[in-house]
């Protein structure tokens, strides 16, 4: 799926967000090189934008961690602003960071939204409960900051992860009083 802002000559408005779906065909050229040999991509008609996975900060983070659980790391990586570059990692490093992650659960606090210079920013408190492939557990907490343009038509592209301040803490149980305290400002920064 590709969300694109396209120019519409003579249209009102003169730019619109459109969704395209399709697939690419690639062939191996060598052991480490691939070549694009074809594409079948078409405009998806009748889709209401913004898409549900990008319409609220909570939905973006739920979709992000859902992609990590499904091991669809490209989807998770592109939840970050600028096609993943805002994560400050290459895609290979990002994927490697989850190689021993079996499953995650999250608890989200209430997003705090502020506006600034053509954008909205939402700070979302989070506690992440991770189970590793060796069945050990890890708990993380902190804040994700998400950004959304509030300038049409770019506002229809939805929220993207702008930055994160996440630290590992002593393990707590999901739904516990300790987890709630972490969400309510008790996470060390």
SULKA-V489263 format. One record per pair of residues at least 24 apart in sequence whose ideal C-beta (glycine too) atoms are under 8 Angstrom apart, sorted by the first residue. I is the first residue (numbers start at 1). J is the second residue. D is the distance in whole Angstrom. If there is no record, write none. Layout:
i->[I	I]
j->[J	J]
d->[D	D]
This chain:
i->[1	2	3	3	3	5	5	5	13	13	15	15	16	17	17	17	17	17	17	18	18	19	19	19	19	19	20	49	50	50	50	51	53	54	54	54	54	55	55	56	56	57	57	57	57	57	57	57	58	58	58	59	60	60	60	60	60	61	61	61	61	61	61	61	62	62	64	65	65	65	65	68	68	68	69	69	71	73	79	79	80	80	81	81	81	81	82	86	86	86	86	87	100	100	100	101	101	101	101	102	102	102	102	103	103	104	104	104	104	105	105	107	107	107	107	107	108	109	109	111	115	118	118	118	119	119	119	119	120	120	120	120	121	121	121	121	122	122	122	122	125	125	125	125	125	126	126	127	127	127	127	127	127	128	129	129	129	137	138	138	139	139	139	139	139	140	140	140	140	141	141	141	141	141	141	142	142	142	142	143	165]
j->[44	41	49	51	157	153	154	157	152	153	152	153	153	49	50	153	154	156	157	43	44	43	44	47	49	51	44	156	156	157	158	158	158	157	158	159	160	158	159	111	159	111	113	122	124	144	146	159	108	111	124	159	146	158	159	160	161	106	108	124	126	144	146	161	106	108	161	104	105	106	128	98	101	104	103	104	98	98	160	161	160	161	147	160	161	162	160	160	161	162	163	161	132	133	134	130	131	132	133	131	132	133	135	130	131	128	129	130	131	129	174	174	175	179	180	183	183	183	184	146	150	149	150	151	147	148	149	150	147	148	149	150	145	146	147	162	146	147	148	159	182	183	184	185	187	166	183	172	174	179	182	183	187	166	172	174	179	171	168	171	168	169	170	171	172	166	167	168	169	166	167	169	182	183	187	166	167	187	189	187	189]
d->[8	7	8	7	6	6	6	7	6	6	8	5	6	5	8	5	8	4	6	6	8	7	4	5	7	7	6	5	5	7	4	7	8	7	3	6	7	6	7	8	7	5	8	4	5	8	5	5	6	7	7	8	6	7	5	7	7	7	6	6	7	6	8	8	7	8	7	5	8	5	7	6	7	6	6	6	8	6	7	5	7	5	6	4	6	5	8	7	6	6	7	7	5	5	7	6	8	6	7	5	6	5	8	7	5	6	7	5	7	4	6	6	8	6	8	6	8	4	7	8	7	6	6	5	5	7	6	6	7	5	8	5	6	7	6	7	5	8	8	7	8	5	8	8	7	7	8	7	8	5	5	6	8	7	8	5	8	5	6	7	7	5	7	5	5	5	7	5	7	7	7	5	4	8	4	4	6	6	7	8	6]
